[in-house]
Amino acid sequence: MARIAGIDLPKEKVVLIGLTYIYGIGLTSSKNILAETGIDPTIRIKDLSNDDVTKIRTIITRDHKVEGALRTEVTMSIKRLMDIGCYRGLRHRRGLPVRGQRTHTNAKTRRSRKH
């Protein structure tokens, strides 16, 4: 089992999709990482050698902000918006949609009370 950035990647998935299980790595980043390492994107994670996993791990730690560091950065950005009292921060504080969506009929999940 490949363990990268503290995440156990699913063994049966293709490497291209398996890397997207890491928070902060999407499909485009996954393609770029595999292109840089020279690993075939269609190979299964269980078929990766230890050298391949090491290559992927070094590129992710060197070039990408993932998992805990990224989560804290996002949280701190939202907290900064709330602290300065801007419109987006107020919407975050009130639990309403932030990016201009209508709330009259939609946005049930964002507006509903958390029980």
Contact map, one row per residue, 1 for C-alpha under 8 A:
1110000111100000000000000000000000000000000011000000000000000000000000000000000000000000000000000000000000000000000
1111000111100000000000000000000000000000000011000000100000000000000000000000000000000000000000000000000000000000000
1111111110000000000000000000000000000000000000000000000000000000000000000000000000000000000000000000000000000000000
0111111110000000000001000000000000000000000000000000100010000000000000000000000000000000000000000000000000000000000
0011111000000000000001000000000000000000000000000000000010011000011000000000000000000000000000000000000000000000000
0011111100000000000000000000000000000000000000000000000000000000000000000000000000000000000000000000000000000000000
0011111110000000000011000000000000000000000000000000000000000000000000000000000000000000000000000000000000000000000
1111011111000000000000000000000000000000000000000000000000000000000000000000000000000000000000000000000000000000000
1111001111100000011010000000000000000000000010000000000000000000000000000000000000000000000000000000000000000000000
1100000111111000010000000000000000000000000010000000000000000000000000000000000000000000000000000000000000000000000
1100000011111000000000000000000000000000000111000000000000000000000000000000000000000000000000000000000000000000000
0000000001111100000000000000000000000000000111000000000000000000000000000000000000000000000000000000000000000000000
0000000001111110110000000000000000000000000110000000000000000000000000000000000000000000000000000000000000000000000
0000000000011111110000000000000000000000111110000000000000000000000000000000000000000000000000000000000000000000000
0000000000001111111000000000000000000000111110000000000000000000000000000000000000000000000000000000000000000000000
0000000000000111111100000010011001000000110000000000000000000000000000000000000000000000000000000000000000000000000
0000000000001111111110000010010000000000000000000000000000000000000000000000000000000000000000000000000000000000000
0000000011001111111110000000000000000000000010000000000000000000000000000000000000000000000000000000000000000000000
0000000010000011111111001100010000000000000000000000000000000000000000000000000000000000000000000000000000000000000
0000000000000001111111111110010000000000000000000000000000000000000000000000000000000000000000000000000000000000000
0000001010000000111111101000000000000000000000000000000000000000000000000000000000000000000000000000000000000000000
0001101000000000001111111000000000000000000000000000000000000000011000000000000000000000000000000000000000000000000
0000000000000000000111111000000000000000000000000000000000000000011001000000000000000000000000000000000000000000000
0000000000000000000101111100000000000000000000000000000000000001111001000000000000000000000000000000000000000000000
0000000000000000001111111111110000000000000000000000000000000000010000000000000000000000000000000000000000000000000
0000000000000000001100011111110000000000000000000000000000000000000000000000000000000000000000000000000000000000000
0000000000000001100100001111111000000000000000000000000000000000000000000000000000000000000000000000000000000000000
0000000000000000000000001111111100000000000000000000000000000000000000000000000000000000000000000000000000000000000
0000000000000000000000001111111110000000000000000000000000000000000000000000000000000000000000000000000000000000000
0000000000000001101100001111111111000000000000000000000000000000000000000000000000000000000000000000000000000000000
0000000000000001000000000011111111100000100000000000000000000000000000000000000000000000000000000000000000000000000
0000000000000000000000000001111111110000000000000000000000000000000000000000000000000000000000000000000000000000000
0000000000000000000000000000111111111000000000000000000100110000000000000000000000000000000000000000000000000000000
0000000000000001000000000000011111111111100000000000000100000000000000000000000000000000000000000000000000000000000
0000000000000000000000000000001111111110000000000000000000000000000000000000000000000000000000000000000000000000000
0000000000000000000000000000000111111100000000000000000000000000000000000000000000000000000000000000000000000000000
0000000000000000000000000000000011111110000000000001001100000000000000000000000000000000000000000000000000000000000
0000000000000000000000000000000001111111000000000000000000000000000000000000000000000000000000000000000000000000000
0000000000000000000000000000000001101111100000000001000000000000000000000000000000000000000000000000000000000000000
0000000000000000000000000000000001000111111000000000000000000000000000000000000000000000000000000000000000000000000
0000000000000111000000000000001001000011111000000000000000000000000000000000000000000000000000000000000000000000000
0000000000000111000000000000000000000001111100000000000000000000000000000000000000000000000000000000000000000000000
0000000000000110000000000000000000000001111110110000000000000000000000000000000000000000000000000000000000000000000
0000000000111110000000000000000000000000011111110000000000000000000000000000000000000000000000000000000000000000000
1100000011111110010000000000000000000000001111110000000000000000000000000000000000000000000000000000000000000000000
1100000000110000000000000000000000000000000111110000000000000000000000000000000000000000000000000000000000000000000
0000000000000000000000000000000000000000001111111000000000000000000000000000000000000000000000000000000000000000000
0000000000000000000000000000000000000000001111111101100000000000000000000000000000000000000000000000000000000000000
0000000000000000000000000000000000000000000000111111100000000000000000000000000000000000000000000000000000000000000
0000000000000000000000000000000000000000000000011111110000000000000000000000000000000000000000000000000000000000000
0000000000000000000000000000000000000000000000001111111000000000000000000000000000000000000000000000000000000000000
0000000000000000000000000000000000001010000000011111111100000000000000000000000000000000000000000000000000000000000
0101000000000000000000000000000000000000000000011111111110000000000000000000000000000000000000000000000000000000000
0000000000000000000000000000000000000000000000000111111111000000000000000000000000000000000000000000000000000000000
0000000000000000000000000000000000001000000000000011111111100000000000000000000000000000000000000000000000000000000
0000000000000000000000000000000011001000000000000001111111110000000000000000000000000000000000000000000000000000000
0001100000000000000000000000000000000000000000000000111111111000000000000000000000000000000000000000000000000000000
0000000000000000000000000000000000000000000000000000011111111100000000000000000000000000000000000000000000000000000
0000000000000000000000000000000010000000000000000000001111111111000000000000000000000000000000000000000000000000000
0000100000000000000000000000000010000000000000000000000111111111110000000000000000000000000000000000000000000000000
0000100000000000000000000000000000000000000000000000000011111111100000000000000000000000000000000000000000000000000
0000000000000000000000000000000000000000000000000000000001111111000000000000000000000000000000000000000000000000000
0000000000000000000000000000000000000000000000000000000000111111100000000000000000000000000000000000000000000000000
0000000000000000000000010000000000000000000000000000000000111111110000000000000000000000000000000000000000000000000
0000000000000000000000010000000000000000000000000000000000011011111011000000000000000000000000000000000000000000000
0000100000000000000001111000000000000000000000000000000000010001111111100000000000000000000000000000000000000000000
0000100000000000000001110000000000000000000000000000000000000000111111100000000000000000000000000000000000000000000
0000000000000000000000000000000000000000000000000000000000000000011111110000000000000000000000000000000000000000000
0000000000000000000000000000000000000000000000000000000000000000111111111000000000000000000000000000000000000000000
0000000000000000000000110000000000000000000000000000000000000000111111111100000000000000000000000000000000000000000
0000000000000000000000000000000000000000000000000000000000000000011111111110000000000000000000000000000000000000000
0000000000000000000000000000000000000000000000000000000000000000000111111111000000000000000000000000000000000000000
0000000000000000000000000000000000000000000000000000000000000000000011111111100000000000000000000000000000000000000
0000000000000000000000000000000000000000000000000000000000000000000001111111110000000000000000000000000000000000000
0000000000000000000000000000000000000000000000000000000000000000000000111111111000000000000000000000000000000000000
0000000000000000000000000000000000000000000000000000000000000000000000011111111100000000000000000000000000000000000
0000000000000000000000000000000000000000000000000000000000000000000000001111111110000000000000000000000000000000000
0000000000000000000000000000000000000000000000000000000000000000000000000111111111000000100100000000000000000000000
0000000000000000000000000000000000000000000000000000000000000000000000000011111111100000100000000000000000000000000
0000000000000000000000000000000000000000000000000000000000000000000000000001111111110000100000000000000000000000000
0000000000000000000000000000000000000000000000000000000000000000000000000000111111111101110000000000000000000000000
0000000000000000000000000000000000000000000000000000000000000000000000000000011111111101110110000000000000000000000
0000000000000000000000000000000000000000000000000000000000000000000000000000001111111000100000000000000000000000000
0000000000000000000000000000000000000000000000000000000000000000000000000000000111111100100000000000000000000000000
0000000000000000000000000000000000000000000000000000000000000000000000000000000011111110110000000000000000000000000
0000000000000000000000000000000000000000000000000000000000000000000000000000000011011111110000000000000000000000000
0000000000000000000000000000000000000000000000000000000000000000000000000000000000001111111000000000000000000000000
0000000000000000000000000000000000000000000000000000000000000000000000000000000011000111111100000110000000000000000
0000000000000000000000000000000000000000000000000000000000000000000000000000011111111111111110000000000000000000000
0000000000000000000000000000000000000000000000000000000000000000000000000000000011001111111111000000000000000000000
0000000000000000000000000000000000000000000000000000000000000000000000000000000000000011111111111100000000000000000
0000000000000000000000000000000000000000000000000000000000000000000000000000010001000001111111111100000000000000000
0000000000000000000000000000000000000000000000000000000000000000000000000000000001000000111111110000000000000000000
0000000000000000000000000000000000000000000000000000000000000000000000000000000000000000011111110000000000000000000
0000000000000000000000000000000000000000000000000000000000000000000000000000000000000000001111111000000000000110000
0000000000000000000000000000000000000000000000000000000000000000000000000000000000000000001111111100000000100110000
0000000000000000000000000000000000000000000000000000000000000000000000000000000000000000001100111111111000100110000
0000000000000000000000000000000000000000000000000000000000000000000000000000000000000001001100011111100000000000000
0000000000000000000000000000000000000000000000000000000000000000000000000000000000000001000000001111100000000000000
0000000000000000000000000000000000000000000000000000000000000000000000000000000000000000000000001111110000000000000
0000000000000000000000000000000000000000000000000000000000000000000000000000000000000000000000001111111000100000000
0000000000000000000000000000000000000000000000000000000000000000000000000000000000000000000000001001111111100000000
0000000000000000000000000000000000000000000000000000000000000000000000000000000000000000000000001000111111110000000
0000000000000000000000000000000000000000000000000000000000000000000000000000000000000000000000000000011111000000000
0000000000000000000000000000000000000000000000000000000000000000000000000000000000000000000000000000011111110000000
0000000000000000000000000000000000000000000000000000000000000000000000000000000000000000000000000000011111110000000
0000000000000000000000000000000000000000000000000000000000000000000000000000000000000000000000011000111011111110000
0000000000000000000000000000000000000000000000000000000000000000000000000000000000000000000000000000001011111111000
0000000000000000000000000000000000000000000000000000000000000000000000000000000000000000000000000000000000111111000
0000000000000000000000000000000000000000000000000000000000000000000000000000000000000000000000111000000000111111000
0000000000000000000000000000000000000000000000000000000000000000000000000000000000000000000000111000000000111111100
0000000000000000000000000000000000000000000000000000000000000000000000000000000000000000000000000000000000011111110
0000000000000000000000000000000000000000000000000000000000000000000000000000000000000000000000000000000000000011111
0000000000000000000000000000000000000000000000000000000000000000000000000000000000000000000000000000000000000001111
0000000000000000000000000000000000000000000000000000000000000000000000000000000000000000000000000000000000000000111
